[in-house]
Amino acid sequence: MNVKALRLFWGVVETGSLSAAADRLNTSTSAASRLLSLLETELGLALFSRQRRRLEMTDQGREFYQRTAHILKGIDELPGIANDVVSLSPEPLRLVSTATIAKSLIAPALAVWRDTHPETAACLDIETRFDMESKVAAREYNLGVVSLPQENAIIRLDAAPLVAARYEIALPLDHPLTRETTVPVEALAELPLIALRSGQRWRQRMDAICTACGVSPRITVETGSTVIALELVKHGAGVMVVDRVCSTLEPKDYALRPLRHEMWTEYASITGADGVSGQTLDFVDTLRAQIRTGRAAYADTAACVALR
């Protein structure tokens, strides 16, 4: 497939202009137009509709762009990769997850791992679930940590069970329910709930357990961020359904009490399907050790977090 044509397509999407994209590639607008038509023919897709001499992206074009952006970004990174090979510098450890898992599990483990791998650079990025899985499969990242099940069923990934965490309620430290060892699901009909927006993972989980128990939750605040939701709990704005992997293994700013109706979330490390580097395996070992440390430090954490 013509890489120049792919770059042209990407440039048209980013600039909104065929002529601007052509300038990027140092080619004429007419040559760029022919190149774009050849790409559409080769792919068998209508990437743009051509109305009144303007290019408008089609649904097929938008879907193709979403699925190929990370590939084209990888092409741009080839010179840097070649330089790394020439200089024999160790390949960076590239990690990705959601903000909550990165904060609770990956960041503490990465700090420990760096002590034993001072010569190796590392990066830790935050991505959406769909993009995370696609980019790990494309080898843009060495390792991701996600909750199961896998969201993008089309791509091939190796998923290794890592940890399971029990559903709990995050409560302000001075809340009366902190005196209880467990909280009934029925309490969600009375407590002021902080919830993620419809469609997000923890909102789906909360809705599922409420439906299973015949409870109508009393949602008083919605947000798109688990991190912000937990900050609201900390400041006394309400309570939240969560687990310790998506909150903290060492609760200090708010209390965590398991739901009486026992449910667990499974988490896995994900890697590309064509092999794993030794340093990636070393990091997984460090991650497991970090989880064991959290379980040893808090009896409640040990009861609600299980290594797989």
C-alpha positions in Angstrom: 0.0 0.0 0.0 1.2 3.5 -0.9 2.5 5.1 2.4 2.5 8.5 0.7 -1.2 8.2 -0.1 -2.0 7.2 3.5 0.0 10.3 4.7 -2.0 12.4 2.3 -5.3 11.0 3.6 -4.2 11.7 7.2 -3.1 15.2 6.2 -6.5 16.0 4.6 -8.3 14.9 7.8 -6.0 17.0 10.0 -5.9 20.1 8.0 -9.4 19.9 6.4 -7.9 20.9 3.1 -6.5 18.9 0.1 -4.2 21.8 -0.9 -2.8 22.1 2.6 -2.2 18.3 2.8 -0.6 18.4 -0.6 1.8 21.2 0.6 2.9 19.0 3.5 4.0 16.3 1.0 5.5 18.8 -1.5 3.1 17.8 -4.3 0.5 19.6 -6.4 -3.1 19.6 -5.5 -4.0 17.8 -8.8 -1.5 15.1 -8.1 -2.8 14.8 -4.5 -6.3 14.4 -5.8 -5.3 11.5 -8.1 -3.3 9.9 -5.3 -6.4 10.1 -3.0 -8.6 8.5 -5.7 -6.1 5.7 -6.2 -6.1 5.1 -2.4 -9.9 4.8 -2.4 -9.8 2.4 -5.3 -7.1 0.2 -3.6 -9.0 0.2 -0.3 -12.4 -0.3 -1.8 -13.7 2.6 0.4 -15.3 5.9 -0.3 -13.2 8.0 2.1 -14.6 11.4 1.0 -17.7 12.7 -0.7 -16.9 15.4 -3.3 -19.6 18.1 -3.3 -19.1 21.6 -4.7 -15.4 21.0 -5.1 -15.1 20.3 -1.3 -14.1 17.1 0.4 -16.4 15.9 3.1 -15.3 12.8 5.1 -17.7 9.8 4.8 -18.6 7.4 7.6 -16.2 5.0 6.1 -13.5 7.6 6.0 -14.0 8.5 9.7 -13.9 4.8 10.7 -10.8 4.2 8.6 -9.1 7.2 10.1 -9.8 6.1 13.7 -8.4 2.7 13.0 -5.2 3.8 11.2 -4.1 6.9 13.1 -1.9 4.9 15.4 -0.4 3.1 12.5 0.6 6.3 10.7 2.0 7.7 14.0 4.1 4.5 14.2 5.5 5.2 10.8 6.6 8.6 11.9 8.4 7.1 14.8 10.5 4.8 12.6 13.5 7.1 12.4 13.7 7.4 16.2 13.5 3.6 16.5 16.3 3.3 14.0 18.4 5.7 16.0 17.8 3.6 19.1 18.9 0.5 17.3 22.1 2.2 16.0 23.0 3.6 19.4 22.2 0.2 21.0 20.2 2.1 23.7 17.7 -0.1 25.6 14.2 0.1 24.2 12.0 2.2 26.5 9.3 0.4 28.6 6.0 1.8 27.2 3.0 1.4 29.5 -0.6 2.4 29.1 -3.8 2.3 31.1 -6.7 4.3 32.4 -6.0 7.2 34.8 -7.3 5.3 37.8 -5.3 2.1 37.3 -2.2 4.1 36.4 -2.5 6.0 39.7 -3.3 3.1 42.0 -1.2 0.3 40.5 1.2 1.3 37.7 2.8 4.5 39.0 3.9 3.0 42.3 5.2 -0.1 40.6 7.0 1.9 37.9 8.9 3.9 40.6 10.1 0.6 42.2 11.0 -0.9 38.7 13.1 2.2 37.8 15.3 1.6 40.9 16.4 -1.8 39.4 16.4 -0.6 35.7 18.0 2.9 35.9 19.5 2.5 32.4 16.1 2.1 30.7 13.7 4.9 29.9 10.0 4.5 30.5 6.7 6.1 29.5 3.3 5.8 31.0 0.4 7.1 29.0 -3.4 7.3 29.5 -5.7 6.2 26.7 -9.4 5.3 26.2 -10.1 1.6 26.5 -10.6 1.1 22.7 -7.4 3.0 21.8 -5.4 1.3 24.5 -6.2 -2.1 23.2 -5.6 -1.2 19.6 -2.2 0.4 20.3 -1.0 -2.4 22.5 -1.9 -4.8 19.6 0.0 -2.6 17.2 3.1 -2.7 19.5 2.9 1.0 20.3 2.9 0.0 23.9 4.6 -3.0 25.6 2.0 -3.5 28.2 -1.5 -2.3 29.2 -3.6 -3.0 32.3 -7.3 -3.2 31.8 -10.5 -4.6 33.3 -12.0 -7.6 31.5 -13.7 -8.4 29.2 -11.7 -7.0 26.2 -13.5 -4.2 24.5 -12.1 -4.4 21.0 -12.9 -8.0 20.0 -11.5 -7.6 16.5 -7.8 -7.3 17.4 -5.5 -10.0 18.8 -4.1 -9.5 22.3 -2.6 -11.8 24.9 -4.4 -11.1 28.2 -2.9 -12.5 31.4 -5.0 -12.4 34.6 -3.5 -10.1 37.1 -5.8 -9.2 40.0 -9.4 -9.3 41.0 -11.1 -6.6 43.2 -14.4 -6.7 45.0 -17.1 -4.1 44.5 -17.1 -1.6 47.3 -18.6 1.7 48.4 -16.3 4.7 48.8 -17.5 6.8 51.7 -16.4 10.1 53.4 -14.2 9.3 56.4 -16.9 10.6 58.8 -19.8 8.7 57.2 -21.8 6.5 59.7 -21.5 3.5 57.4 -17.8 3.4 58.0 -18.7 1.6 61.2 -20.1 -1.3 59.2 -18.1 -4.1 57.8 -20.3 -4.4 54.6 -22.9 -2.2 53.0 -26.2 -3.6 51.6 -26.9 -2.7 48.0 -30.3 -1.5 49.1 -28.5 1.5 50.7 -27.8 2.8 47.3 -31.5 3.8 47.0 -31.0 6.2 50.0 -27.4 7.4 49.8 -26.4 10.4 47.6 -24.6 8.6 44.8 -21.7 10.0 42.7 -21.8 8.2 39.4 -20.0 8.1 36.1 -21.9 9.1 33.0 -24.1 6.6 31.2 -22.0 4.1 29.1 -18.8 4.3 31.2 -17.5 1.1 32.8 -18.2 1.9 36.5 -21.6 3.3 35.6 -22.5 0.1 33.8 -21.3 -2.0 36.7 -23.3 0.1 39.2 -26.4 -0.1 37.0 -26.0 -3.9 36.7 -25.7 -4.6 40.4 -28.6 -2.3 41.1 -30.8 -4.0 38.5 -29.8 -7.4 39.8 -30.9 -6.4 43.3 -34.0 -4.5 42.3 -32.6 -1.2 43.5 -33.2 2.3 42.1 -30.0 4.3 42.9 -30.3 7.9 44.0 -27.7 9.7 41.7 -27.0 13.2 42.8 -23.8 14.0 40.9 -22.5 12.7 37.5 -19.0 13.1 36.2 -16.9 11.6 33.4 -13.9 10.9 35.6 -13.4 8.3 38.3 -10.6 10.4 39.8 -12.9 13.4 40.1 -15.7 11.2 41.5 -13.4 10.0 44.3 -12.3 13.6 45.0 -16.0 14.4 45.5 -16.3 11.5 47.9 -13.3 12.8 49.8 -14.9 16.2 50.2 -18.2 14.7 51.4 -20.3 15.2 48.3 -21.6 11.6 48.2 -20.6 8.0 47.9 -19.5 5.9 45.0 -19.4 2.3 43.8 -15.8 1.4 42.9 -13.1 -1.1 43.7 -9.6 -0.8 45.1 -7.8 -1.2 41.8 -9.7 1.8 40.5 -9.3 3.8 43.7 -6.4 2.9 46.0 -4.8 -0.1 47.7 -4.1 2.2 50.7 -7.2 4.2 51.5 -6.5 7.4 53.4 -8.7 10.2 52.0 -11.9 8.2 52.1 -13.2 4.9 53.5 -13.9 1.7 51.5 -16.5 -0.8 52.5 -17.4 -3.9 50.5 -21.0 -4.4 49.2 -22.8 -7.2 51.0 -23.9 -8.5 47.6 -20.4 -9.9 46.5 -19.2 -9.0 43.0 -15.7 -8.8 41.7 -14.0 -7.1 38.7 -11.2 -9.0 36.9 -8.1 -7.2 35.7 -5.5 -8.4 33.2 -2.2 -7.3 31.8 -2.4 -7.1 28.0 0.4 -7.4 25.5 0.8 -7.9 21.7 0.1 -11.4 20.5 3.6 -11.8 19.0 5.8 -12.1 22.1 6.8 -10.1 25.3 10.2 -8.6 26.1 12.1 -9.6 29.2 11.9 -6.1 30.7 8.1 -6.2 30.3 7.9 -9.5 32.2 10.1 -7.9 34.9 7.7 -5.1 35.2 4.7 -7.5 35.5 6.6 -9.2 38.4 7.2 -5.8 40.0 3.5 -5.0 39.6 2.5 -8.2 41.3 4.9 -7.5 44.1 3.4 -4.0 44.5 -0.1 -5.6 44.8 1.2 -8.0 47.4 2.7 -5.1 49.4 -0.7 -3.3 49.4 -2.5 -6.5 50.6 0.1 -7.0 53.4 -0.3 -3.4 54.6 -4.1 -3.4 55.0 -6.2 -6.3 56.1 -9.3 -4.8 54.3 -7.3 -4.7 51.1 -6.2 -8.3 51.4 -9.9 -9.3 51.8 -11.0 -7.3 48.7 -8.1 -7.7 46.4 -6.9 -11.1 45.1 -3.9 -11.8 42.9 -4.5 -14.0 39.9 
